[in-house]
Amino acid sequence: MIDVQISRVGFACALNHCAKPGEAPAEPRRLVQSTARPWPALRRRVPELNALNEIFVTSSIRVPLSELEFNYARSSGPGGQNVNKVNSKVQLRWNLAATQVLPFEVAVRFRTQNRGKITDDGVFILVGQQFRDQPRNKADVIDRLRILLLAATKAPKTRRPTRATKGSKLRRLASKKRNSTRKSSRRSPGMDD
């Protein structure tokens, strides 16, 4: 992943630095960007796309962007007055039935891990509307798809049944005996009947 820092940069007006006729040119003012910002520094993670416009998951799994379909709509998230005018929500659609990119085991694991996001037709749908602008939502959706694919590539560990050791059995029985004697000592003397 590549971290991209987005920050605001101020520019000075060129007219402020122009000298009046007959005067020497004024020294340009230096703009100093303050370290204290009124908003938190925006950091976003941009998924790595290689020159072939593919999403690099592993060395053997690369999803071409031509297989993905992006639809845009108005977001229900933050945005103020802008929320009713800009199509910032991104919906990623990927036809899993037609793709040949995933190995069989990975495809089966991906379907079982994300069955709530797959339609009856075999189309995987992922929606992103966390940010106010469309490119960041698109990058977020692609990054989330990459993370889900990475999770599907890891085969689950096979469970090896284990047996309790002799020492653990003895410790359990000793603990039960201790609790039994402790509770029996709490009884009244006349409750032996």
Sine and cosine of phi, psi and omega as CSV:
sin_phi,cos_phi,sin_psi,cos_psi,sin_omega,cos_omega
0.00,0.00,0.49,-0.87,0.01,-1.00
-0.91,-0.42,0.81,-0.59,0.06,-1.00
-1.00,0.06,0.80,-0.60,0.01,-1.00
-0.92,-0.40,0.80,-0.60,0.01,-1.00
-1.00,-0.10,0.84,-0.55,0.03,-1.00
-0.95,-0.30,0.82,-0.58,0.01,-1.00
-0.59,-0.81,0.36,-0.93,0.03,-1.00
-1.00,0.02,0.66,-0.75,0.00,-1.00
-0.83,-0.56,0.74,-0.67,-0.01,-1.00
-1.00,-0.03,0.53,-0.85,0.03,-1.00
-0.83,-0.56,0.66,-0.76,0.02,-1.00
-1.00,0.04,0.57,-0.82,0.02,-1.00
-0.95,0.32,0.70,-0.71,-0.03,-1.00
-0.92,0.38,-0.43,0.90,-0.03,-1.00
-0.92,0.38,-0.48,0.88,-0.02,-1.00
-0.93,0.36,-0.36,0.93,-0.08,-1.00
-0.98,-0.17,-0.05,1.00,-0.04,-1.00
-0.98,0.18,0.64,-0.77,0.03,-1.00
-1.00,0.06,0.46,-0.89,0.07,-1.00
-0.96,0.27,0.37,-0.93,0.01,-1.00
-0.83,0.56,0.75,-0.67,0.02,-1.00
1.00,0.02,-0.10,0.99,0.01,-1.00
-0.95,-0.30,0.38,-0.92,0.07,-1.00
-0.95,0.31,0.53,-0.85,0.01,-1.00
-0.88,0.47,0.66,-0.75,-0.02,-1.00
-0.96,0.28,0.49,-0.87,0.06,-1.00
-0.94,0.35,0.79,-0.61,-0.01,-1.00
-0.91,0.41,0.63,-0.78,0.04,-1.00
-0.96,0.27,0.63,-0.78,0.05,-1.00
-1.00,0.02,0.72,-0.69,0.08,-1.00
-1.00,-0.05,0.82,-0.58,0.02,-1.00
-0.94,-0.34,0.86,-0.51,0.02,-1.00
-0.99,0.12,0.84,-0.54,-0.04,-1.00
-0.96,0.30,0.52,-0.86,0.03,-1.00
-0.98,0.19,-0.44,0.90,0.03,-1.00
-1.00,0.09,0.89,-0.46,-0.02,-1.00
-0.96,-0.28,0.55,-0.84,0.03,-1.00
-0.95,0.31,-0.25,0.97,0.04,-1.00
-0.82,-0.57,0.41,-0.91,0.03,-1.00
-0.93,0.37,0.52,-0.86,0.02,-1.00
-0.88,0.48,0.76,-0.64,-0.03,-1.00
-1.00,0.07,0.83,-0.56,0.07,-1.00
-0.84,-0.54,0.69,-0.72,0.07,-1.00
-0.71,-0.71,0.43,-0.90,0.03,-1.00
-0.97,-0.24,0.84,-0.55,0.00,-1.00
-0.97,-0.23,0.81,-0.58,0.00,-1.00
-0.92,0.40,0.53,-0.85,-0.02,-1.00
-0.98,0.20,0.86,-0.52,0.09,-1.00
-0.91,-0.41,0.78,-0.62,0.00,-1.00
-1.00,0.10,-0.08,-1.00,-0.10,-1.00
-0.91,0.41,-0.36,0.93,-0.01,-1.00
-1.00,0.00,0.19,0.98,-0.04,-1.00
0.83,0.56,0.84,0.55,0.05,-1.00
-0.83,-0.56,0.47,-0.88,0.12,-0.99
-1.00,0.00,0.88,-0.47,-0.03,-1.00
-1.00,0.09,0.93,-0.38,0.03,-1.00
-0.99,-0.16,-0.88,0.47,0.12,-0.99
-0.72,-0.69,-0.03,-1.00,-0.01,-1.00
-0.91,0.41,-0.44,0.90,0.00,-1.00
-0.98,-0.20,-0.23,0.97,-0.03,-1.00
-0.89,-0.46,0.90,-0.43,0.06,-1.00
-0.70,-0.72,0.85,-0.53,-0.05,-1.00
-0.99,-0.12,0.88,-0.47,0.04,-1.00
-0.95,0.30,0.62,-0.79,0.00,-1.00
-0.92,0.39,-0.32,0.95,0.02,-1.00
-0.92,0.38,-0.37,0.93,0.05,-1.00
-0.99,0.15,-0.28,0.96,-0.04,-1.00
-1.00,-0.09,0.61,-0.80,0.06,-1.00
-0.89,-0.46,0.77,-0.64,-0.01,-1.00
-0.93,-0.36,0.79,-0.62,0.11,-0.99
-0.90,-0.44,0.56,-0.83,-0.06,-1.00
-0.84,-0.53,0.62,-0.79,0.01,-1.00
-0.53,-0.85,0.09,-1.00,0.02,-1.00
-0.97,0.23,0.70,-0.71,-0.08,-1.00
-1.00,0.09,0.45,-0.89,0.07,-1.00
-0.99,-0.15,0.05,1.00,-0.06,-1.00
-1.00,0.09,-0.40,-0.91,-0.04,-1.00
-0.94,0.35,0.37,-0.93,0.02,-1.00
0.35,-0.94,-0.16,0.99,0.03,-1.00
0.90,0.43,-0.69,-0.73,0.00,-1.00
-0.93,0.37,-0.38,0.92,-0.04,-1.00
-0.94,0.35,-0.35,0.94,-0.13,-0.99
-0.92,0.40,-0.44,0.90,-0.03,-1.00
-1.00,0.01,-0.02,1.00,-0.09,-1.00
-0.89,-0.46,-0.43,0.90,-0.16,-0.99
-0.92,-0.38,0.69,-0.72,0.06,-1.00
-1.00,0.07,1.00,0.09,-0.08,-1.00
-0.99,-0.16,-0.27,0.96,0.02,-1.00
-0.97,0.25,0.70,-0.72,-0.03,-1.00
-0.89,-0.45,0.75,-0.66,0.08,-1.00
-0.88,-0.47,0.88,-0.47,0.02,-1.00
-1.00,-0.10,0.77,-0.64,0.04,-1.00
-0.84,-0.54,0.76,-0.65,-0.02,-1.00
-0.69,-0.72,0.87,-0.49,-0.03,-1.00
-0.98,0.18,0.98,-0.20,-0.03,-1.00
-0.96,0.29,-0.43,0.90,-0.01,-1.00
-0.94,0.35,-0.47,0.88,-0.07,-1.00
-0.99,-0.15,-0.17,0.98,-0.09,-1.00
-0.98,0.18,0.58,-0.81,0.06,-1.00
-0.91,-0.42,0.16,0.99,-0.13,-0.99
-0.97,0.23,-0.63,0.78,-0.13,-0.99
-1.00,0.05,0.69,-0.72,0.17,-0.99
-0.89,0.45,0.37,-0.93,-0.13,-0.99
-0.85,0.53,-0.73,0.68,-0.05,-1.00
-0.90,0.44,-0.66,0.76,0.00,-1.00
-0.92,0.40,-0.65,0.76,0.00,-1.00
-0.89,0.45,-0.65,0.76,0.01,-1.00
-0.91,0.41,-0.71,0.70,0.02,-1.00
-0.89,0.45,-0.66,0.75,-0.01,-1.00
-0.88,0.48,-0.66,0.75,0.01,-1.00
-0.91,0.41,-0.65,0.76,-0.02,-1.00
-0.95,0.30,-0.59,0.80,-0.02,-1.00
-0.96,0.29,-0.43,0.90,-0.08,-1.00
-0.83,-0.55,0.59,0.80,-0.08,-1.00
-0.92,0.40,-0.37,0.93,0.04,-1.00
-0.97,0.25,-0.24,0.97,-0.02,-1.00
-0.97,-0.26,0.07,1.00,-0.04,-1.00
-0.93,-0.36,0.76,-0.65,-0.01,-1.00
-0.98,0.19,0.09,-1.00,0.03,-1.00
-0.91,0.41,-0.42,0.91,0.00,-1.00
-0.99,0.13,-0.05,1.00,0.00,-1.00
1.00,0.06,0.42,0.91,0.01,-1.00
-0.98,-0.21,0.83,-0.56,0.04,-1.00
-1.00,0.09,0.78,-0.63,-0.04,-1.00
-0.84,-0.54,0.76,-0.65,0.03,-1.00
-0.72,-0.70,0.77,-0.64,-0.07,-1.00
-0.91,-0.41,0.67,-0.74,0.06,-1.00
-0.76,-0.65,0.85,-0.52,0.04,-1.00
-0.59,-0.81,0.50,0.86,-0.05,-1.00
-0.96,0.29,-0.58,0.82,-0.09,-1.00
-0.97,-0.24,0.17,-0.99,-0.05,-1.00
-1.00,0.09,-0.30,0.95,-0.05,-1.00
-0.87,-0.49,0.47,-0.88,-0.12,-0.99
-0.90,0.44,-0.71,0.71,-0.03,-1.00
-0.88,0.47,-0.61,0.79,0.02,-1.00
-0.94,0.35,-0.61,0.79,0.06,-1.00
-0.91,0.41,-0.61,0.79,0.03,-1.00
-0.91,0.41,-0.70,0.71,0.04,-1.00
-0.89,0.46,-0.61,0.79,0.01,-1.00
-0.90,0.43,-0.68,0.74,-0.01,-1.00
-0.91,0.41,-0.67,0.74,0.02,-1.00
-0.90,0.43,-0.65,0.76,0.01,-1.00
-0.91,0.42,-0.65,0.76,0.03,-1.00
-0.91,0.41,-0.61,0.79,0.06,-1.00
-0.89,0.45,-0.67,0.74,0.01,-1.00
-0.89,0.47,-0.66,0.75,0.00,-1.00
-0.91,0.41,-0.65,0.76,0.03,-1.00
-0.91,0.41,-0.62,0.78,0.04,-1.00
-0.93,0.38,-0.63,0.78,0.05,-1.00
-0.88,0.47,-0.65,0.76,0.02,-1.00
-0.90,0.43,-0.55,0.84,-0.01,-1.00
-0.97,0.24,-0.35,0.94,0.00,-1.00
-0.97,0.25,-0.38,0.93,-0.03,-1.00
-0.99,0.12,0.89,-0.45,0.01,-1.00
-0.95,0.30,0.66,-0.75,0.02,-1.00
-0.93,0.36,0.52,-0.85,0.01,-1.00
-0.95,0.32,0.66,-0.75,0.04,-1.00
-0.98,0.19,0.68,-0.73,-0.05,-1.00
-0.98,0.17,0.79,-0.61,0.11,-0.99
-0.98,-0.19,0.88,-0.47,0.00,-1.00
-0.92,0.40,0.71,-0.70,-0.01,-1.00
-0.90,-0.43,0.39,-0.92,0.04,-1.00
-0.94,-0.35,0.48,-0.88,0.04,-1.00
-0.94,0.35,0.65,-0.76,0.00,-1.00
-0.97,0.23,0.30,-0.95,0.00,-1.00
-0.89,0.45,-0.63,0.78,0.01,-1.00
-0.90,0.44,-0.64,0.77,0.00,-1.00
-0.92,0.39,-0.58,0.81,0.05,-1.00
-0.90,0.43,-0.69,0.73,0.01,-1.00
-0.90,0.43,-0.66,0.75,0.03,-1.00
-0.90,0.44,-0.64,0.77,0.02,-1.00
-0.90,0.44,-0.69,0.72,0.01,-1.00
-0.92,0.40,-0.61,0.79,0.03,-1.00
-0.91,0.41,-0.62,0.78,0.03,-1.00
-0.91,0.42,-0.66,0.75,0.02,-1.00
-0.90,0.44,-0.65,0.76,0.00,-1.00
-0.91,0.42,-0.66,0.75,0.03,-1.00
-0.88,0.48,-0.72,0.69,0.00,-1.00
-0.90,0.43,-0.60,0.80,0.00,-1.00
-0.90,0.44,-0.73,0.68,0.00,-1.00
-0.92,0.38,-0.58,0.82,0.02,-1.00
-0.90,0.43,-0.69,0.72,-0.03,-1.00
-0.96,0.28,-0.56,0.83,0.01,-1.00
-0.94,0.35,-0.46,0.89,0.03,-1.00
-0.97,0.26,-0.25,0.97,0.02,-1.00
-0.99,0.13,-0.27,0.96,-0.07,-1.00
-0.93,0.36,0.45,-0.89,0.09,-1.00
-0.95,0.32,0.45,-0.89,-0.04,-1.00
-0.89,0.46,-0.46,0.89,-0.09,-1.00
-1.00,0.01,0.15,0.99,-0.08,-1.00
-0.98,-0.18,0.41,0.91,-0.01,-1.00
-0.96,0.27,-0.37,0.93,-0.09,-1.00
-0.92,0.40,0.00,0.00,0.00,0.00
